[in-house]
């Protein structure tokens, strides 16, 4: 029997172990999509205990605690942090086969040197060990990022954000890691939301433009895109139920916008027409600036209305949505291609049944303007477990060019989540190493090194055009 999560965890062949330890493991991390708070980085926050850094804001863990019958008082409520941690420890021991079990123990090993396992009996030991470690300056937010070998990370930011914390970080010569914003205009796009008109005032104030029409909305967004670009932004991100394509005339879109401004309820078809026009317009701006556009879709949000009203969004009540992207996604991309304004695009579907769809769609729109211009994004959210990552990698290999994949991201609010990159790299090396051992790919060390180091780090640097030093072959 293998030792629990040892140095060769998930690596079953000699080739897999060599690929990971020699090529993948030494590579730094470029986290091009996360939800970390730039304020915490600017202030170099120090967490008081393991609950604060591990459980606050982590709806992955919250869902599992609810599945274990834990009362909300111990999840998002006012229970003492020690009691919340105990409830999590009792939940974790039941999470056999769940990626949270692996992630949690990878984090305990890497950041706290704990080689045991967390359960209800060991909770006190782990609580004391972690909290003692968290007192050290080496465990501040900035030093955690350094320990993780992060060279650059991209937060997720609303167009109305002042980006004052990004500015403070950029002006601090003592911190070498780049922290860049990502343009996430979901609130400007989702005009069906109750607070939409209030948000338009906020956006207009940030852009110095009174938003009274669809045209002035786009002017405000262009102004904010320019501001984000001045702060180093090179990526936009959109959270969608599905990638829609319901084209309408400028007059029709303006009529929908005015209807919403006047406080009238819009129909589903009107919403889709507006959102199509919105997404096409901002995509053209991204293309002009050589930004990459991320489309995260396939999520049905806030299904438990009672819980949503009590706790708000992003609290663990979302699920997979099987939408209409097989019909409309290619039409949306084609509309931009016909104008020669299709930006670099990364497609993520929360529905694993869309893997083959994405793999075939991206092949329709590749061109010489970028290597792997249209990307199949990494296994996301409900799919970033061993099977989900493996399925995404195999599908991309079958239908595209796996060697040009831009690799893993954290999509996390936790500064301890960088072991997810380790998890991904082990799965990647196990897969490719198995193909080599099975005679399906030659033992071409130079090519294997380029592929592994590329997917781990270098491809993302090239794809996004970040200005980073060449670290293709870092010292071990």
C-alpha positions as CSV (number, residue, x, y, z in Angstrom):
1,X,0.0,0.0,0.0
2,X,1.3,3.4,-0.9
3,X,2.0,6.0,1.8
4,X,-0.8,8.6,2.1
5,X,-0.1,11.6,-0.2
6,X,3.7,11.1,-0.4
7,X,6.1,12.8,-2.7
8,X,4.9,10.7,-5.6
9,X,1.2,11.2,-4.9
10,X,-0.8,10.5,-8.1
11,X,2.3,9.6,-10.0
12,X,2.2,5.8,-10.8
13,X,4.9,5.5,-13.5
14,X,8.6,6.3,-13.7
15,X,8.0,8.7,-16.6
16,X,5.3,10.5,-14.7
17,X,7.5,11.0,-11.7
18,X,10.4,12.3,-13.8
19,X,8.2,14.7,-15.7
20,X,6.7,16.1,-12.5
21,X,9.8,16.3,-10.3
22,X,12.2,17.5,-13.1
23,X,10.0,19.8,-15.2
24,X,6.6,20.6,-13.7
25,X,7.4,21.0,-10.0
26,X,10.2,23.6,-10.3
27,X,8.1,25.9,-12.5
28,X,6.7,29.1,-11.0
29,X,3.0,30.0,-11.0
30,X,1.1,32.5,-13.2
31,X,-2.4,32.7,-11.7
32,X,-4.3,34.4,-14.5
33,X,-7.8,34.1,-12.8
34,X,-8.4,34.3,-9.1
35,X,-10.7,36.1,-6.7
36,X,-8.1,37.2,-4.2
37,X,-8.6,40.6,-2.5
38,X,-5.9,43.1,-3.6
39,X,-6.5,45.0,-0.4
40,X,-5.1,42.0,1.6
41,X,-2.0,42.0,-0.6
42,X,-1.5,45.8,-0.4
43,X,-1.7,45.6,3.4
44,X,0.3,42.3,3.6
45,X,-2.5,40.8,5.8
46,X,-1.6,38.4,8.5
47,X,-4.4,35.9,9.4
48,X,-5.1,35.2,13.1
49,X,-6.1,31.5,12.7
50,X,-6.6,28.7,10.2
51,X,-10.4,29.3,10.1
52,X,-9.9,32.8,8.8
53,X,-7.6,31.8,5.9
54,X,-9.3,28.5,5.2
55,X,-13.0,28.8,5.7
56,X,-14.0,32.4,5.2
57,X,-15.5,32.9,1.7
58,X,-14.9,29.3,0.7
59,X,-18.2,28.1,-0.7
60,X,-16.6,24.8,-1.8
61,X,-16.1,23.9,1.9
62,X,-19.5,25.4,2.9
63,X,-21.4,23.1,0.6
64,X,-19.7,20.1,2.0
65,X,-20.4,21.2,5.6
66,X,-24.1,21.6,4.8
67,X,-24.0,18.1,3.2
68,X,-22.7,16.8,6.5
69,X,-25.6,18.3,8.4
70,X,-23.7,21.2,9.9
71,X,-25.9,24.1,11.0
72,X,-25.3,27.4,9.2
73,X,-24.3,29.0,12.5
74,X,-21.0,27.0,12.2
75,X,-20.6,27.8,8.4
76,X,-21.4,31.4,7.7
77,X,-22.7,32.3,11.1
78,X,-21.2,33.7,14.3
79,X,-19.8,30.6,15.8
80,X,-16.3,30.9,17.3
81,X,-13.6,30.1,14.8
82,X,-12.4,27.1,16.7
83,X,-15.8,25.5,16.6
84,X,-16.1,26.2,12.9
85,X,-12.8,24.5,12.3
86,X,-14.0,21.5,14.3
87,X,-17.0,21.2,12.1
88,X,-14.9,21.3,9.0
89,X,-12.5,18.6,10.4
90,X,-15.5,16.4,11.1
91,X,-16.8,17.0,7.5
92,X,-13.4,16.5,5.8
93,X,-12.9,13.0,7.1
94,X,-16.2,12.0,5.3
95,X,-15.0,13.6,2.0
96,X,-13.3,10.5,0.6
97,X,-12.7,10.9,-3.1
98,X,-13.5,14.6,-3.0
99,X,-10.8,17.1,-4.3
100,X,-11.2,19.1,-1.1
101,X,-9.6,16.2,0.8
102,X,-6.6,16.3,-1.4
103,X,-6.3,20.1,-1.6
104,X,-6.7,20.5,2.2
105,X,-3.9,18.0,2.9
106,X,-1.6,19.4,0.2
107,X,-2.0,22.8,1.9
108,X,-1.3,21.4,5.3
109,X,1.8,19.7,4.0
110,X,3.2,22.7,2.0
111,X,2.4,25.6,4.3
112,X,2.4,24.1,7.7
113,X,4.6,21.0,7.4
114,X,1.9,18.7,8.7
115,X,2.3,15.2,7.3
116,X,-0.7,13.6,9.1
117,X,-4.4,13.8,8.3
118,X,-7.1,16.0,9.6
119,X,-10.2,14.5,11.2
120,X,-12.3,15.1,14.4
121,X,-9.6,13.6,16.6
122,X,-6.6,15.5,15.1
123,X,-8.4,18.8,14.9
124,X,-7.0,20.2,18.1
125,X,-3.4,19.3,17.1
126,X,-3.8,20.8,13.6
127,X,-5.5,23.9,15.0
128,X,-2.6,24.6,17.3
129,X,0.1,23.8,14.8
130,X,-1.4,26.0,12.1
131,X,-2.2,28.9,14.4
132,X,1.3,28.9,15.7
133,X,2.7,29.0,12.2
134,X,0.4,31.8,11.1
135,X,2.0,34.1,13.7
136,X,5.2,34.0,11.8
137,X,6.0,36.8,9.3
138,X,6.7,34.2,6.7
139,X,3.0,33.4,6.7
140,X,1.8,36.9,5.7
141,X,-0.1,37.2,2.5
142,X,2.9,38.4,0.5
143,X,5.2,35.8,1.9
144,X,2.6,33.0,1.2
145,X,2.6,34.2,-2.5
146,X,6.4,34.1,-2.5
147,X,6.4,30.6,-1.0
148,X,4.0,29.5,-3.8
149,X,6.4,30.9,-6.4
150,X,3.8,33.1,-7.9
151,X,5.2,35.6,-10.4
152,X,2.0,37.3,-11.4
153,X,-1.7,37.0,-10.5
154,X,-4.8,38.6,-11.9
155,X,-7.7,39.5,-9.6
156,X,-11.3,39.9,-10.7
157,X,-12.6,43.5,-10.7
158,X,-15.7,45.4,-11.5
159,X,-15.4,48.2,-14.1
160,X,-16.4,50.8,-11.5
161,X,-13.6,49.8,-9.2
162,X,-11.1,52.6,-8.5
163,X,-8.2,49.9,-8.4
164,X,-6.6,51.9,-5.6
165,X,-5.2,48.8,-4.0
166,X,-3.6,47.7,-7.3
167,X,-2.1,51.2,-7.6
168,X,-0.6,50.9,-4.0
169,X,0.8,47.5,-4.9
170,X,2.4,48.7,-8.1
171,X,4.0,51.6,-6.4
172,X,5.6,49.4,-3.7
173,X,9.1,48.6,-4.9
174,X,9.5,46.1,-2.0
175,X,7.0,43.7,-3.6
176,X,8.2,41.9,-6.7
177,X,5.0,40.0,-7.6
178,X,2.8,41.6,-10.2
179,X,-0.9,42.0,-9.2
180,X,-3.0,43.0,-12.2
181,X,-6.7,43.6,-12.5
182,X,-9.1,41.7,-14.7
183,X,-12.1,43.5,-16.3
184,X,-15.3,41.8,-15.2
185,X,-18.4,43.7,-16.4
186,X,-21.1,41.3,-15.4
187,X,-23.1,43.9,-13.5
188,X,-23.2,46.2,-16.5
189,X,-24.4,43.3,-18.7
190,X,-27.0,41.8,-16.5
191,X,-29.8,44.4,-16.9
192,X,-32.3,42.0,-15.4
193,X,-30.9,42.5,-11.9
194,X,-32.9,44.6,-9.5
195,X,-30.1,47.0,-8.7
196,X,-29.1,47.6,-12.3
197,X,-30.1,51.3,-12.6
198,X,-28.3,52.0,-9.3
199,X,-25.2,50.3,-10.7
200,X,-25.3,52.4,-13.9
201,X,-25.0,55.5,-11.7
202,X,-22.0,54.0,-10.0
203,X,-20.4,53.1,-13.3
204,X,-21.2,56.4,-14.9
205,X,-19.6,58.2,-12.0
206,X,-16.4,56.1,-12.3
207,X,-16.2,56.9,-16.0
208,X,-17.3,60.5,-15.8
209,X,-20.2,59.8,-18.1
210,X,-23.9,60.1,-17.5
211,X,-25.4,56.8,-18.8
212,X,-28.7,57.6,-20.5
213,X,-28.4,55.3,-23.5
214,X,-26.8,52.1,-24.7
215,X,-24.3,54.3,-26.6
216,X,-23.3,56.2,-23.4
217,X,-23.1,52.8,-21.6
218,X,-20.5,51.7,-24.1
219,X,-18.7,55.0,-23.9
220,X,-18.4,54.5,-20.1
221,X,-17.2,50.9,-20.6
222,X,-14.6,52.0,-23.1
223,X,-13.3,54.7,-20.7
224,X,-13.0,52.1,-18.0
225,X,-11.3,49.6,-20.3
226,X,-8.7,52.3,-21.0
227,X,-8.2,52.9,-17.3
228,X,-7.8,49.2,-16.6
229,X,-5.3,48.9,-19.5
230,X,-3.3,51.7,-17.9
231,X,-3.1,49.6,-14.8
232,X,-1.7,46.6,-16.7
233,X,-4.9,44.7,-17.4
234,X,-4.8,42.3,-20.3
235,X,-7.7,40.1,-19.6
236,X,-11.5,40.4,-19.5
237,X,-13.8,37.9,-17.9
238,X,-17.6,37.2,-18.2
239,X,-19.8,35.0,-16.2
240,X,-22.7,33.7,-18.3
241,X,-25.5,31.3,-18.1
242,X,-24.6,30.3,-21.7
243,X,-23.0,32.1,-24.6
244,X,-25.9,33.6,-26.4
245,X,-26.3,35.0,-29.9
246,X,-29.6,36.8,-30.5
247,X,-28.6,39.7,-32.8
248,X,-30.9,42.7,-33.1
249,X,-30.8,46.2,-34.7
250,X,-29.2,49.1,-32.8
251,X,-32.7,50.6,-32.6
252,X,-34.1,47.5,-31.0
253,X,-31.2,47.2,-28.5
254,X,-31.6,50.9,-27.5
255,X,-35.4,50.3,-27.1
256,X,-34.7,47.5,-24.7
257,X,-32.2,49.6,-22.7
258,X,-34.6,52.5,-22.4
259,X,-37.4,50.2,-21.4
260,X,-35.2,49.0,-18.5
261,X,-34.1,52.5,-17.5
262,X,-37.8,53.4,-17.2
263,X,-38.3,50.7,-14.7
264,X,-40.3,48.3,-16.9
265,X,-39.7,44.6,-16.9
266,X,-38.0,43.2,-20.0
267,X,-38.7,39.8,-21.6
268,X,-36.1,37.0,-21.8
269,X,-35.7,37.6,-25.6
270,X,-35.1,41.3,-25.0
271,X,-32.5,40.5,-22.4
272,X,-30.7,38.1,-24.7
273,X,-30.7,40.7,-27.5
274,X,-29.2,43.3,-25.2
275,X,-26.6,40.9,-23.8
276,X,-25.6,39.8,-27.3
277,X,-25.0,43.4,-28.4
278,X,-23.2,44.1,-25.2
279,X,-20.8,41.2,-25.5
280,X,-20.1,41.8,-29.1
281,X,-19.3,45.5,-28.4
282,X,-16.9,44.8,-25.5
283,X,-15.3,41.9,-27.4
284,X,-14.4,44.4,-30.2
285,X,-12.7,46.6,-27.6
286,X,-10.7,43.6,-26.3
287,X,-9.6,42.7,-29.8
288,X,-8.4,46.3,-30.4
289,X,-6.2,46.1,-27.2
290,X,-5.0,42.5,-27.7
291,X,-6.7,41.4,-24.5
292,X,-7.9,37.9,-23.9
293,X,-11.6,37.3,-23.3
294,X,-12.6,34.6,-20.8
295,X,-16.1,33.2,-21.1
296,X,-17.2,31.3,-18.0
297,X,-20.5,29.7,-18.7
298,X,-22.8,26.8,-17.9
299,X,-23.7,27.9,-14.3
300,X,-27.2,28.3,-12.9
301,X,-26.8,30.5,-9.9
302,X,-28.6,31.0,-6.6
303,X,-31.0,28.0,-6.9
304,X,-31.9,28.0,-3.3
305,X,-33.9,31.3,-3.1
306,X,-34.3,31.1,0.7
307,X,-30.6,30.7,1.2
308,X,-29.8,33.4,-1.4
309,X,-32.1,35.9,0.4
310,X,-30.5,35.1,3.7
311,X,-26.8,34.9,2.6
312,X,-26.5,36.5,-0.8
313,X,-24.6,35.3,-3.9
314,X,-21.5,33.1,-4.0
315,X,-22.4,31.2,-0.9
316,X,-22.6,27.7,-2.3
317,X,-26.0,27.3,-4.0
318,X,-25.1,27.2,-7.6
319,X,-25.2,24.2,-10.0
320,X,-24.4,23.1,-13.6
321,X,-26.6,24.5,-16.3
322,X,-27.1,22.5,-19.6
323,X,-27.8,25.4,-21.9
324,X,-27.9,26.3,-25.6
325,X,-24.2,27.0,-26.3
326,X,-23.9,24.3,-28.9
327,X,-26.3,26.3,-31.1
328,X,-25.3,29.9,-30.4
329,X,-21.6,29.8,-29.3
330,X,-20.3,29.2,-32.8
331,X,-22.6,31.9,-34.2
332,X,-21.3,34.4,-31.6
333,X,-17.6,33.7,-32.4
334,X,-18.3,33.7,-36.2
335,X,-20.0,37.2,-35.9
336,X,-16.7,38.6,-34.5
337,X,-14.6,36.6,-37.0
338,X,-16.5,38.0,-39.9
339,X,-15.5,41.5,-38.7
340,X,-11.9,40.3,-38.1
341,X,-12.4,41.4,-34.4
342,X,-12.4,38.1,-32.6
343,X,-10.1,38.5,-29.6
344,X,-8.1,35.7,-28.0
345,X,-10.8,33.7,-26.2
346,X,-10.8,31.2,-23.5
347,X,-13.9,29.0,-23.2
348,X,-14.9,27.4,-19.9
349,X,-18.1,25.4,-19.5
350,X,-19.2,24.2,-16.1
351,X,-20.9,21.3,-17.9
352,X,-18.4,18.6,-18.6
353,X,-20.6,17.4,-21.5
354,X,-19.4,20.5,-23.4
355,X,-15.8,19.3,-23.6
356,X,-16.1,17.9,-27.1
357,X,-18.2,20.9,-28.2
358,X,-15.5,23.3,-27.1
359,X,-12.8,21.1,-28.6
360,X,-14.4,21.2,-32.0
361,X,-15.6,24.8,-31.9
362,X,-12.1,26.2,-31.1
363,X,-10.7,24.4,-34.1
364,X,-13.0,26.4,-36.3
365,X,-11.6,29.8,-35.3
366,X,-7.8,29.3,-34.8
367,X,-5.5,31.5,-36.9
368,X,-1.9,32.7,-37.1
369,X,-2.5,35.8,-34.9
370,X,-1.8,33.8,-31.8
371,X,-0.7,30.2,-30.9
372,X,-3.8,28.6,-29.5
373,X,-5.8,31.7,-30.0
374,X,-9.1,30.0,-28.9
375,X,-8.4,28.0,-25.8
376,X,-10.3,25.3,-24.0
377,X,-10.1,26.6,-20.4
378,X,-9.0,24.4,-17.6
379,X,-11.5,22.2,-15.8
380,X,-13.6,24.7,-13.7
381,X,-15.4,24.7,-10.4
382,X,-17.4,21.5,-10.2
383,X,-14.9,19.9,-12.6
384,X,-11.5,20.7,-11.0
385,X,-11.1,17.3,-9.5
386,X,-8.9,14.4,-10.8
387,X,-11.5,13.0,-13.2
388,X,-12.6,16.4,-14.4
389,X,-9.1,17.6,-15.1
390,X,-8.2,14.3,-16.8
391,X,-11.3,14.4,-19.0
392,X,-10.6,18.0,-20.0
393,X,-7.0,17.2,-20.8
394,X,-7.9,14.1,-22.8
395,X,-10.6,15.9,-24.7
396,X,-8.3,18.8,-25.6
397,X,-5.6,16.3,-26.7
398,X,-8.1,14.4,-28.8
399,X,-9.5,17.4,-30.6
400,X,-6.9,20.1,-30.4
401,X,-3.3,20.7,-29.4
402,X,-2.7,19.9,-25.8
403,X,0.9,21.2,-25.9
404,X,-0.4,24.7,-26.5
405,X,-2.8,24.7,-23.5
406,X,-2.4,27.6,-21.1
407,X,-2.9,25.5,-18.0
408,X,-4.2,25.9,-14.5
409,X,-5.7,28.7,-12.5
410,X,-6.9,28.9,-8.9
411,X,-10.3,30.6,-9.3
412,X,-10.0,31.0,-5.5
413,X,-10.4,33.5,-2.7
414,X,-7.8,31.7,-0.5
415,X,-4.1,32.5,-0.4
416,X,-3.4,28.8,0.3
417,X,-5.0,27.6,-2.9
418,X,-1.8,27.4,-4.9
419,X,-1.4,23.8,-4.2
420,X,-4.2,23.3,-6.8
421,X,-1.5,24.0,-9.4
422,X,0.6,21.2,-7.8
423,X,-2.5,18.9,-8.0
424,X,-3.1,19.8,-11.6
425,X,0.6,19.3,-12.6
426,X,0.7,15.9,-11.0
427,X,-2.5,14.9,-13.0
428,X,-0.9,16.3,-16.2
429,X,2.3,14.4,-15.7
430,X,0.5,11.2,-14.8
431,X,-1.5,11.4,-18.0
432,X,1.4,12.2,-20.4
433,X,3.8,9.9,-18.6
434,X,1.3,7.1,-19.0
435,X,1.1,7.8,-22.7
436,X,4.9,7.6,-22.9
437,X,5.1,4.4,-20.9
438,X,2.5,2.9,-23.2
439,X,4.4,3.8,-26.3
440,X,1.8,6.3,-27.5
441,X,4.4,9.2,-27.4
442,X,8.2,8.9,-27.7
443,X,10.6,9.5,-24.9
444,X,11.7,12.8,-26.5
445,X,13.0,14.6,-23.5
446,X,13.3,18.0,-25.3
447,X,9.7,17.9,-26.5
448,X,8.3,16.6,-23.3
449,X,10.1,19.3,-21.4
450,X,8.7,22.0,-23.7
451,X,5.2,20.6,-23.3
452,X,5.2,20.2,-19.5
453,X,6.9,23.5,-18.8
454,X,4.7,25.2,-21.3
455,X,1.4,24.0,-19.9
456,X,2.7,24.6,-16.4
457,X,3.7,28.2,-17.0
458,X,5.3,29.4,-20.2
459,X,2.3,29.1,-22.5
460,X,0.3,31.5,-20.3
461,X,3.1,34.0,-20.3
462,X,3.2,34.0,-24.1
463,X,-0.5,33.9,-24.6
464,X,-1.4,36.9,-22.4
465,X,1.7,38.9,-23.4
466,X,2.8,39.5,-19.8
467,X,6.2,41.1,-19.4
468,X,8.0,38.6,-17.3
469,X,11.6,37.4,-17.4
470,X,12.3,34.1,-19.2
471,X,12.1,31.3,-16.6
472,X,11.7,28.4,-19.0
473,X,14.4,26.5,-17.3
474,X,14.6,27.7,-13.6
475,X,17.2,26.5,-11.3
476,X,16.1,23.4,-9.3
